[in-house]
Amino acid sequence: MTKIMVVGPVGVGKTSLILALKKGDTAARKTQAISFVGGAIDTPGEYAQITRLYSALLVAAMDASVVLMVKDASDPRVTLPPGFAQMFARPVIGVITKMDLPCADFCLAERLLMQAGVGLPIFMVSAKTGEGIDQLYQFLEERGCCV
């Protein structure tokens, strides 16, 4: 089984996503440094937002076979630069989180992930309700990824 790496800006729910995929019931806490959680690599959001920290993401990605790039459906801001996904020498899968929120804009989130260089498929999930988690888990499992 190979590892996944989860990347995205602060507050998008990267750690919550990992816990939901692991069927964990612990509460997510702020990730302060790159951490290895079972078969997942959890990255601090600042690493995706501060260009001088990109090299740390690239080094960590060497231990992963797939990168999950995460976008919060309730945040209309551009939080990842255009073409960001192309810096990884790994397949990059898009994940839209917080789909349970009433202000979620799936079309905008998908468009922003695609601008960042993510191709299809893009998964929509809610770590809070569990919606979409099983589909993402199955997709990753079919590709030999463990969480």
C-alpha positions as CSV (number, residue, x, y, z in Angstrom):
1,M,0.0,0.0,0.0
2,T,1.2,3.5,-0.8
3,K,0.7,6.8,1.0
4,I,-1.4,9.8,0.1
5,M,-0.3,13.4,0.8
6,V,-3.0,16.0,1.7
7,V,-2.3,19.6,0.6
8,G,-4.3,22.8,0.8
9,P,-4.6,26.1,2.6
10,V,-5.2,26.7,6.3
11,G,-8.7,25.7,7.4
12,V,-9.9,23.6,4.5
13,G,-10.2,20.5,6.6
14,K,-7.2,18.4,5.6
15,T,-6.7,16.7,9.0
16,S,-10.5,16.2,9.3
17,L,-10.5,14.6,5.9
18,I,-7.7,12.2,6.9
19,L,-9.5,11.3,10.1
20,A,-12.8,10.7,8.2
21,L,-11.0,8.4,5.7
22,K,-9.4,6.5,8.6
23,K,-12.9,6.3,10.3
24,G,-11.2,8.1,13.3
25,D,-13.3,9.7,16.0
26,T,-10.7,12.0,17.4
27,A,-11.1,15.7,17.0
28,A,-8.8,17.4,14.5
29,R,-6.2,19.8,15.7
30,K,-4.1,22.4,13.9
31,T,-1.3,20.7,12.0
32,Q,2.0,22.5,12.9
33,A,4.4,20.5,10.9
34,I,4.3,17.8,8.2
35,S,3.1,14.7,10.0
36,F,2.7,11.0,9.1
37,V,-0.7,9.6,10.1
38,G,-0.9,6.0,9.2
39,G,-0.8,5.9,5.4
40,A,-1.3,9.7,5.0
41,I,1.0,12.7,5.0
42,D,-0.7,15.7,6.6
43,T,0.7,19.1,5.7
44,P,0.2,22.4,7.4
45,G,-1.9,24.9,5.3
46,E,0.8,27.5,5.5
47,Y,3.0,25.3,3.3
48,A,0.6,25.7,0.4
49,Q,0.3,29.4,1.0
50,I,3.9,30.6,1.5
51,T,6.0,30.0,-1.6
52,R,9.3,29.6,0.3
53,L,7.8,26.5,1.9
54,Y,6.9,24.8,-1.4
55,S,10.2,22.9,-1.3
56,A,9.1,21.1,1.9
57,L,5.9,20.0,0.1
58,L,8.0,18.6,-2.8
59,V,10.3,16.7,-0.4
60,A,7.3,15.2,1.5
61,A,5.6,14.3,-1.8
62,M,8.5,11.9,-2.5
63,D,7.0,9.6,0.1
64,A,3.5,9.7,-1.5
65,S,2.1,8.1,-4.6
66,V,-1.0,10.4,-4.8
67,V,-1.5,14.0,-3.7
68,L,-5.0,15.1,-2.6
69,M,-5.4,18.9,-3.2
70,V,-8.2,20.2,-1.0
71,K,-10.5,23.2,-1.5
72,D,-13.1,24.5,0.9
73,A,-16.5,24.8,-0.9
74,S,-17.6,27.6,1.3
75,D,-14.5,29.8,0.6
76,P,-14.8,31.8,-2.6
77,R,-11.2,33.1,-2.5
78,V,-8.4,31.9,-4.8
79,T,-6.3,30.0,-2.2
80,L,-4.0,28.1,-4.5
81,P,-2.0,29.7,-7.4
82,P,-2.7,28.7,-11.0
83,G,-0.9,25.6,-12.0
84,F,0.1,24.7,-8.4
85,A,-0.6,21.0,-8.9
86,Q,1.9,20.7,-11.7
87,M,4.9,21.0,-9.3
88,F,4.1,17.5,-8.0
89,A,5.6,14.6,-9.8
90,R,2.6,12.6,-8.6
91,P,-1.1,12.3,-9.7
92,V,-3.1,15.1,-8.0
93,I,-6.7,14.4,-7.1
94,G,-9.0,17.3,-6.2
95,V,-11.2,17.1,-3.1
96,I,-13.8,19.7,-2.3
97,T,-14.6,19.8,1.5
98,K,-17.4,21.2,3.6
99,M,-20.1,20.3,1.1
100,D,-22.6,20.2,4.0
101,L,-22.4,24.0,4.5
102,P,-25.3,26.0,3.1
103,C,-23.0,28.5,1.5
104,A,-21.0,25.8,-0.4
105,D,-20.4,26.7,-4.1
106,F,-19.3,23.5,-5.8
107,C,-19.0,25.0,-9.3
108,L,-16.6,27.7,-8.1
109,A,-14.6,25.3,-5.9
110,E,-14.2,22.9,-8.8
111,R,-13.2,25.8,-11.2
112,L,-10.6,27.0,-8.7
113,L,-9.1,23.5,-8.3
114,M,-8.9,23.1,-12.1
115,Q,-7.2,26.5,-12.3
116,A,-4.7,25.2,-9.8
117,G,-4.0,22.3,-12.2
118,V,-6.1,19.5,-10.8
119,G,-7.8,17.3,-13.3
120,L,-10.8,15.1,-13.0
121,P,-12.1,13.3,-11.0
122,I,-12.8,15.8,-8.3
123,F,-14.5,14.5,-5.1
124,M,-17.0,16.4,-3.0
125,V,-17.0,15.4,0.7
126,S,-18.0,16.4,4.2
127,A,-15.8,15.1,7.0
128,K,-18.6,16.2,9.4
129,T,-21.4,14.2,7.9
130,G,-19.3,11.5,6.1
131,E,-20.9,12.3,2.7
132,G,-18.6,11.4,-0.2
133,I,-16.0,9.9,2.1
134,D,-16.7,6.3,1.0
135,Q,-16.4,7.1,-2.7
136,L,-13.1,8.8,-2.1
137,Y,-11.8,6.0,0.1
138,Q,-12.8,3.4,-2.6
139,F,-11.1,5.4,-5.3
140,L,-7.9,5.5,-3.3
141,E,-8.1,1.9,-2.3
142,E,-8.5,0.8,-6.0
143,R,-5.2,2.6,-6.7
144,G,-3.4,0.8,-3.8
145,C,-3.4,3.8,-1.5
146,C,-3.8,3.4,2.2
147,V,-4.9,6.0,4.8
